[in-house]
Amino acid sequence: MAETINIRMGGYGPPTTSFSRALVVIGDALQAQFGDRLSVKYVWNIMDFGYRAEDILWLVEDGVLTLGYQSSSYLTDRVTELGFVDLPFLFDRRDAARAAIDGELGRFLAAKIEQRVNYRILGYFENGFRHISNRLRRVSAPSDLAGMRIRVLPSEVQARTFELLGADPVRCDLTEAIAGIKAGTIDAQENPFANTVTYGVHKFHHFHTITNHFYISRPIFVHRPTFDAWPQDLRRAMREAVKRAVACQRDLAIEEDHQARVAIEKAGCEITALTAAQHAAFAEAVAPLLDEARSIFGHDMFGMIANA
């Protein structure tokens, strides 16, 4: 009798998030097809076990977990090309961003990740457009961010973005960010509404501004030696299951975003929607970054977006 294949999937949020629910889509599809050939288990939130959010990277790379996901920004120090999709105001519409990440740009980035990290990249979940929240004051112009300590993902491009906006960016892991926000040592953060509510940030931040400044994807990665050793039918089934899970997660993410905004408003927080002119002022302040990016990344990557 063939030995049971163990699959351990993990993340860094409660089981109710769109990401956790998408993992179940993967697991259910595989169990339905392979039955007792597989044992599928989940670790919903590695932070519940004393890990940092960024530890999901090595937990999968070392094979402790089979499959995980993480915002691409966490890999920019190892895969510099990922800094391209950290550029501010790179996308103005959700459908354009999805088309690019599902097309040539996403395939290019997946290949770059696989060259330098012990993964197979199977697809991309959507973390979506990000907004600014803070405990100090209403933000409707870059000048309102002056001197504000804001947590950003561990990405040099993101740090540079908020330096240009006049803030004091703090690159740190999610665990440190949550602790700093609760203690008041970090004044602000930037996240999709769903993340803001999932991690309880709206309980500490009264002011929220819809800026849509970054669109972030979360690569879905599997331990490469494990994946490559699987029989062909399982490898194929995993890829197909991930495709279905991505479609499911993205649909859930839209509803999650709506529900999170309602939760923020119910908590008595203030949400500022920028006018077109106010939004343009933010984009103008960080325009030098996009000019630099053409010399750093070349015109080809911008072309991948245009082609999408």
N, C-alpha and C positions, 0 to 999 in steps of 0.2 A: 504494500500500500504506500502511495506517495506521501511524503512528509508534508504536513500542513504549512502553508506559506503565511507568515505573520505580517500584517500591515498595520502600522501604528501611525495615525495621522494626528497632527497637533496644531495649535494656534495660540492666541493670547487674548482671548475674549470669552465671555460666557457663552453657553450653548444656544442662546437666543439670537445671537448676531447672524447676519446674512452669511458671514464667512463660515461659522460653525455649521449652520444649516446646509451650506453647500458641501461641506465635507461629508455630511450624512448622505447627500445625493450620490456622491462618489461611492461611499461604502455600501449603500443599498444596492446600487447597480452591480457592483462586483459580487456581492453576496448572492444576488439573484442569479447571476450567470454561473458562478463557480461553486456555490454551496460550501460543503465541508472542506473543499480544497484550500479555503482561506479562513483566517481568523482576523477580523477587522476590529480594532479598538481605537478610542479617541482620547486625547488629552486636550480638553477644550482650552484651558488657560494655563500655560506653563508658569505664569506668575503666581498662581495659587500654590505652587510647589517650591517657591523661593527663587525661581529663575527670573532673569531680566527678559524683557520682550525680545531683545536682540539675540538672546541665546537660542532662539528657534533656528538661527542660521547654522550654528555649529552642531546643534542637536540632530539636524538632518544631514549635514555634511559628514558627520562622523558615524551616521547610521543608527544613532540612538532612537530617532524617529525615522519613519520611512518617508513621510511627506509632510510638508508644511507650507506656509505662505508668510510673506513679510513685505512691507513697503520697499520698493526698489531703492529708495534713498539710503537704506541701511547698507547697501552694497557698493555705494559710489566710490569709497576709498579703494576698493579692490577692482572695480569695473568702472573706469572713469567715464566711459560712454554713457552710463546711466545718469550722469550729471546733466545730460541733455534734456531728459524728461523731467528734471527738477527746475527747468527754466520757468520763470514767472510769465503768466499770460501767454503761454505757448498755444493753448487751445481756448477757444471761446464757446464751444458747444460740446455737449456730451457725446453726440453722435460722431463728430469729427475726431474726438479723442479716441473713442472706441475703434473707429475705422483704422486709425493709425497704429494703435497697439495690437490690433488683430491682423494687421497687414505686414508690409515690408519692414516697417520700423520695429515692430515687436519681434519679428523673426531675426532681424539683425541684432537686437539687444540680447535675445535668448542665446544666440550663438556666442556672443561676447562673454556672457555669464558662464556658459558651459566651457569656454576656453580656460577660465581662471578659477572656477569653483567646482567642487565635486558633486555637481547636480545634473539632472535632466530637467529642463524647463518645459512644463506641460501646458501652460496657459497663463492667463492673467486675470485675477479678480480685480474688481473696481473699488478703489478707496474713494475716488471721486474728487470733486472740487472742494477746496479748503477755504475756510474763513477765519477771521481773527476774533478772539474773545479776550477780555481782560477785566481786571478788578478795579481799574483806576478811573477811566473816563470814556465818554463816547468817542469813537474813532470814525471820522468821516473824511479825513485828509491825511497824507503822510506826516505832516507836522504834528498830528495828534499822537504819533508813536514815539516822539522824541524822548530818548532816555529810558524807554520802557523795556524792561527785561522780558524777552519773549523766548519761549522754548521753540526750537526748530528741530526737525529730524537731523540725524548725523550726516549732513550733506553740506559741503563747502558752498555749493551754489545757493542753497537755501539760506545759509548764513549771510552770504554776500547780498542776497536780495533784501534782507531786513536791515542790513547796514545801510544800504542805499535809501531805504525808507526812513532812516533815522532812529531805528530801534537798536537795542543792545541784544543781539541774538545769543542764545545759550544752546549749544548743541548737546543733547543728552538723550539717554534712553527713556522710554515711556515710564518706567518705574520711578526714575529720578524726577521726571517731569511732574508726575502726580504728587509726589511728596513735596516738591517745591511749590506747587500751586496751593496745596493745602496749608503749607507753612507761610505762604505769602512772600517767599524769597524769589519766586518767579511771578511777574506781574501779568503775563499774557501767554497765550498759546495760539496755534493755528491748526485747524482740524476740520474735517467734515462735521456737520451737526451731529451725525450719528455717533462718531467717536467721542465728541464732547459730552454727549449724554451717557454713552456706555461707561465711560470712566468717571462720571459724576462731576465733571469740571463746571457745569452750569450751576452747581451749588455754591461755587466760590467766585464765579465771574458773572457780574451783572450785565456787562456790556458786550454785545456781539455785533459784528459787522460782516455783511455778505460781500466778500471781496473776490471770490473765485480766483485767487491768485495762483494757485498750483492745481494741477490735476495729477493725481498719483495713482499708479497701478500697483498691485501686489502680485509679483510672480508666484506661481505655484511650482514648487520644486520638489523633486524626489531624489533620494540618495542614489547616485548614479550606479555604483557597483551592484546594489540590490536590484534596481530596475533592469539593468542590462543582463542580469543573470536569470530573470524571469523567463518563462516560456513565451513564445511569440504571441499566443492568444491572450495572455494576461497583459502583456505590454500594450497590445492593441486595445483591449477592453479598458485599461486605465486611461489611455488617451481619449477614448470616446466618452468615458464617464466624466472626465474633467471638462470636456466641451459642454456637456449637459449641465454640469455644476456651475460653470462660468455664466451660462445663459440664465440659470436660476438665480445665482447670486446677484447679478446685475439688475434683474427685475426686483428682487427683494431690496436692493440698495436704494432704489427710488422711493419705495414705500417707507423704508427705514428713515430716509432723510426727511420725509414729510412728518412722520411721527415724532422724530427728534426735535424738529422745529416747534411743533405743538408743545412738547414737553418743556422746552426752553421758555416759551411764552407763559405756560402755566406756572412755571417757577417764579414768575414776576420779573424775568430778565427783559432787557431792552434789546431789540434787534434793529439795526440800522441797515436799510437798503440804499446803496449808493446810487446817485444819479449818474447818467452817462458821463457827464463832465467830471464828476468826482472819481469815477472809475478810471477815466482817462488820465487823471493826475497821478494815480498810483502806477499805471502802466508807463507813463512818461518818466517817472522817477527811477524805474529799474531798466529803462531802455538800454543803457550802456552794457548791461549784462548780455543782452541778446546780440548786440554788436560784437562783443568779445567772443561770443559762442561761435560765430561764423568763422573766426580764425582758429578757435580751439578744436571744434568738431567738424569744420568744413561745411560746404553747402549741401553735400549729399544727404545729410540727415534731415535738413529742412525740406529737401526735395521729397523725402519719404512721406512727410506730412502732407505736402501739396498733392502728391500723387494719390494719397489715400482719399 
